[in-house]
């Protein structure tokens, strides 16, 4: 049987060699992939940097696109439908990675987070895990998700106004939608920030375009928002440097870049593609060469530390957001390089904690650590 031809983003990890026996593989930089490159391809395996639309795909023989990402705003759904191209994303693949990022963010602010109110806007795969993080840390969690509230009923959900009035921390986890009943493009602007609780900390690790950057800058300058944590930006990689400087933590769109999350995204893409083309043997595929953490996977805690300090030390051992903040602010022009050459980062489940107090151990176990 003739091999199918697959054009793949050359930055997708753990993919090389996986499909070579069943497909002709062509690896190209995602942002530089052209219509000529894909004209004779049967399928694409992409990331967010490949804009999949008529300009790229009309006249090609592409039948299927797999994106190794949760987000899919780089795929023009209307165009895909008109061209008869089936596409699949990788929902939830890096949810635990983003939750780890948010946990590191929360614990990087002075003082314990216990008793604070965390408002989560967007409660899909990622938002659900962020809610678990907040609950594990002893925070009161408010959930806002109008589509889910409409489908499931209002119980358990809060209005945007309630989050504005009560939240000490707000974390945004919405897809980018330009139209429809619940558009998210610049959904948080001047009016939203004018109504938040004074001194709130605002975090965005979903899509930069969901927030009006000028409104956020003004809220920071006025002190209405005391600090912000931003992983996503309008006009990436040409980001707003003033906003980056104003942010307490600025990172180059890497919240979901744990090694585990990347492996999950690749696995889901390979499975969906081979299922579509009826290629057997990949139903349970998962990369076998996932590297270990760069630092020790055993965390030793001092019993003389407070419970809060033990939790903070363990979380920041796995990922310290300050490191990525320093890199972006020092090498802003290398935004894409920082993403493309991102180091190994393993999630909480890859670490064993020893010496934790009973209370800290409960929290760390709830976060996903193995507690010995």
C-alpha positions in Angstrom: 0.0 0.0 0.0 1.3 3.5 -0.9 2.5 5.5 2.1 0.6 8.6 2.9 2.6 11.9 3.0 2.6 13.9 6.2 3.9 17.4 6.6 4.8 18.0 10.3 6.0 20.9 12.3 9.6 20.2 13.0 9.3 21.4 16.6 6.7 18.8 17.7 8.6 16.7 20.2 8.8 12.8 20.3 7.4 12.6 16.7 10.5 11.8 14.6 10.7 8.1 13.7 7.3 7.3 15.0 5.4 7.2 11.7 8.3 6.7 9.3 7.4 3.1 8.5 3.8 3.9 7.5 4.2 7.4 6.0 6.5 9.7 4.1 7.4 12.3 6.7 8.4 15.9 5.9 9.4 18.1 8.8 9.2 21.9 8.3 9.2 25.0 10.5 5.5 25.6 11.4 5.4 29.3 10.8 7.2 29.0 7.4 5.1 26.1 5.9 3.7 27.2 2.5 0.9 26.1 0.2 3.6 24.6 -2.1 4.9 22.5 0.9 1.5 20.9 1.6 0.1 20.6 -1.9 0.9 16.9 -2.3 0.5 16.0 1.4 -2.3 13.8 2.7 -2.1 15.2 6.3 -0.6 17.8 8.5 0.6 17.6 12.1 0.8 21.1 13.4 1.1 23.5 16.3 -0.3 27.0 16.7 2.2 28.6 14.4 0.8 27.0 11.2 -2.2 29.0 10.1 -4.5 26.4 8.5 -6.8 28.2 6.1 -7.8 28.4 2.4 -4.6 30.3 1.5 -2.5 27.4 2.8 -4.7 24.4 1.8 -6.9 25.2 -1.2 -5.9 23.0 -4.1 -4.0 20.6 -1.9 -4.8 16.9 -1.3 -4.8 17.3 2.5 -7.6 15.3 4.0 -6.7 15.5 7.7 -5.0 17.9 10.2 -3.9 17.0 13.7 -2.8 19.8 15.9 -0.8 18.8 19.0 -2.3 21.6 21.0 -5.4 22.3 23.1 -6.0 25.5 21.2 -7.3 25.5 17.7 -7.8 29.2 16.8 -5.0 28.7 14.2 -7.4 26.5 12.3 -10.1 28.2 10.2 -13.0 25.9 10.8 -15.2 27.4 8.1 -12.4 27.0 5.6 -11.8 23.4 6.7 -15.4 22.6 6.3 -15.6 24.0 2.8 -12.5 22.2 1.8 -13.7 18.9 3.3 -10.7 18.6 5.6 -11.2 16.9 8.9 -9.2 18.2 11.9 -8.6 17.2 15.5 -7.0 19.0 18.4 -5.6 17.5 21.6 -8.0 18.7 24.3 -6.6 18.5 27.8 -3.1 17.4 26.7 -1.3 20.1 28.7 -3.9 20.9 31.3 -1.8 19.7 34.2 1.2 21.7 32.9 -0.9 24.9 33.0 -2.1 24.0 36.5 1.5 23.7 37.6 2.3 27.1 36.1 -0.6 28.7 38.0 0.4 27.0 41.2 3.9 28.3 40.8 2.5 31.8 40.1 0.3 31.8 43.2 3.0 30.6 45.5 5.5 33.1 44.2 3.5 35.9 45.8 4.4 36.7 49.4 2.4 35.1 52.2 0.1 32.1 52.2 -2.7 31.8 49.7 -4.9 29.9 52.2 -8.2 31.8 52.6 -7.8 33.9 49.5 -10.4 33.8 46.8 -9.5 32.5 43.3 -11.8 33.3 40.4 -11.5 31.1 37.4 -12.9 32.4 34.1 -13.3 29.4 31.7 -13.6 26.0 33.3 -12.7 23.5 30.7 -10.0 20.9 30.9 -7.5 23.4 32.1 -9.8 25.5 34.3 -10.9 22.3 36.2 -7.4 21.4 37.1 -6.6 25.0 38.2 -9.7 24.9 40.4 -8.2 21.7 42.0 -5.0 23.6 42.6 -6.8 26.5 44.3 -8.8 24.1 46.5 -5.7 22.2 47.5 -4.0 25.4 48.5 -6.9 26.3 50.8 -8.4 29.0 48.5 -12.1 29.6 48.0 -12.7 29.0 44.3 -15.3 30.8 42.1 -16.0 29.3 38.7 -17.3 31.3 35.7 -18.2 29.5 32.5 -21.4 30.7 30.8 -21.5 27.9 28.2 -21.2 25.2 30.9 -23.7 27.0 33.2 -26.2 27.1 30.3 -25.7 23.4 29.5 -25.5 22.1 33.1 -27.4 24.6 35.1 -26.2 27.6 37.3 -25.4 25.6 40.4 -21.7 25.8 41.2 -21.0 28.7 38.8 -20.5 32.3 39.6 -21.2 35.4 37.5 -18.4 37.6 36.1 -19.6 40.3 38.5 -19.2 38.0 41.5 -15.7 37.2 40.5 -14.9 40.9 40.0 -16.3 41.8 43.5 -14.8 38.9 45.5 -11.7 37.5 43.8 -8.2 38.2 45.1 -6.7 36.3 42.2 -8.3 35.9 38.8 -7.1 33.3 36.3 -8.3 33.3 32.7 -8.6 30.0 30.8 -10.9 30.6 27.7 -10.5 29.6 24.1 -10.3 32.4 21.6 -13.7 32.9 19.9 -14.4 35.9 17.7 -18.1 35.3 17.1 -21.0 33.1 18.4 -23.0 33.4 21.6 -20.0 33.6 23.8 -17.2 35.5 22.0 -14.0 35.9 24.0 -12.0 38.3 21.8 -11.1 41.2 24.2 -13.8 40.0 26.6 -11.9 41.6 29.5 -11.4 45.3 28.9 -11.8 48.7 30.6 -15.2 48.0 32.2 -14.0 44.6 33.6 -10.9 46.0 35.2 -12.7 49.0 36.6 -15.0 46.6 38.5 -12.5 44.2 40.0 -11.6 44.2 43.7 -8.9 46.7 44.3 -5.5 45.0 44.5 -6.5 41.9 42.6 -3.8 39.7 40.9 -4.7 38.9 37.3 -3.3 35.9 35.4 -3.7 34.9 31.8 -2.4 31.7 30.3 -5.1 31.1 27.7 -5.0 33.6 24.8 -3.6 37.1 24.7 -6.3 38.4 22.5 -9.0 37.7 25.1 -7.7 40.7 27.1 -7.5 44.4 26.1 -3.9 45.1 26.7 -4.3 48.8 27.0 -7.0 48.4 29.6 -4.8 46.0 31.6 -1.9 48.4 31.5 -4.0 51.3 32.7 -5.4 49.1 35.5 -1.8 48.2 36.6 -0.7 51.8 36.5 -3.6 52.9 38.6 -3.1 50.1 41.1 -6.5 48.7 40.6 -4.8 45.5 39.5 -1.8 45.1 41.9 0.0 42.6 39.7 -0.4 40.4 36.6 1.1 37.1 35.4 1.0 36.8 31.6 2.0 33.9 29.5 0.1 34.9 26.4 0.2 38.1 24.4 -1.5 40.0 21.6 0.6 39.9 18.4 3.0 37.1 19.5 6.0 37.1 19.1 5.9 40.9 18.7 4.7 41.5 22.2 3.9 44.7 24.1 7.1 45.4 25.9 5.6 48.0 28.2 3.0 45.5 29.4 5.8 42.9 29.8 7.7 45.2 32.0 4.7 46.1 34.1 3.8 42.4 34.6 5.1 40.8 37.8 5.8 37.6 35.8 6.1 37.5 32.0 6.6 34.3 30.1 6.8 33.3 26.4 3.6 31.2 26.0 5.1 28.2 27.8 2.6 27.5 30.5 1.5 24.3 28.8 5.1 23.4 27.8 5.8 20.7 30.3 7.5 17.7 28.8 4.5 15.6 29.9 2.1 17.9 28.1 4.1 17.8 24.9 4.2 14.0 25.0 0.5 13.9 25.5 -0.2 16.3 22.6 2.0 14.2 20.3 0.4 11.0 21.4 -3.1 12.3 20.8 -2.1 13.6 17.3 -0.6 10.3 16.3 -3.6 8.3 17.5 -6.1 10.6 15.8 -4.2 10.6 12.5 -3.7 6.9 12.3 -7.3 6.2 13.3 -8.5 8.5 10.5 -6.4 6.7 7.9 -7.1 3.3 9.3 -3.4 2.6 10.2 -3.3 -0.1 12.9 -0.8 -0.4 15.8 -1.0 3.1 17.2 -4.2 2.9 19.3 -2.3 3.1 22.5 0.7 5.0 21.3 2.7 7.1 23.8 6.3 8.3 23.5 8.8 5.9 25.1 11.7 8.4 25.3 10.3 11.0 27.7 13.3 12.3 29.6 13.6 12.6 33.3 13.6 15.9 35.1 16.8 18.0 35.0 16.7 18.4 38.8 16.2 15.7 41.4 12.9 13.9 41.2 13.0 13.4 45.0 12.3 16.5 47.1 13.5 16.5 50.7 11.7 18.9 53.0 12.9 20.2 56.4 10.4 19.5 59.2 11.4 22.8 60.7 9.7 24.6 57.8 6.1 25.8 58.1 3.5 23.8 56.2 3.1 26.7 53.8 6.8 26.9 53.2 7.1 23.1 52.6 4.3 23.4 49.9 6.0 26.4 48.3 9.4 24.7 48.2 8.0 21.5 46.7 6.0 23.3 43.9 8.9 25.7 43.0 11.3 22.8 42.9 9.3 21.4 40.0 8.8 24.7 38.3 9.8 28.3 39.3 8.1 30.8 37.1 10.7 33.4 38.0 13.2 31.6 35.8 11.1 32.0 32.7 10.2 35.6 33.6 13.9 36.5 33.8 14.6 34.8 30.4 11.8 36.7 28.6 12.6 40.1 30.1 16.3 39.5 29.3 15.9 38.2 25.8 12.6 39.5 24.6 13.5 39.5 21.0 14.1 35.7 21.3 10.5 35.0 22.1 10.2 32.1 19.6 13.6 30.7 20.4 12.7 30.6 24.1 9.6 28.5 23.2 11.3 26.3 20.6 14.2 25.5 22.9 12.2 25.2 26.1 14.0 22.9 28.7 12.6 19.7 30.2 9.9 20.4 32.7 8.2 17.5 34.4 4.8 17.8 36.2 4.0 17.2 39.9 3.3 13.5 39.3 7.0 12.9 38.4 8.2 13.9 41.9 8.4 12.2 45.2 8.3 14.2 48.4 10.0 13.1 51.6 9.9 14.7 55.0 6.6 16.6 54.6 4.4 17.3 57.6 1.1 15.6 57.7 -0.8 18.8 56.6 1.7 19.7 53.8 1.7 16.1 52.7 -2.1 16.2 52.2 -1.8 19.3 50.1 1.0 18.0 48.0 -0.7 14.7 47.5 -3.8 16.6 46.3 -1.6 18.5 43.8 -0.3 15.2 42.4 3.0 14.6 44.1 3.9 11.2 45.4 4.3 11.7 49.2 6.6 9.3 51.0 
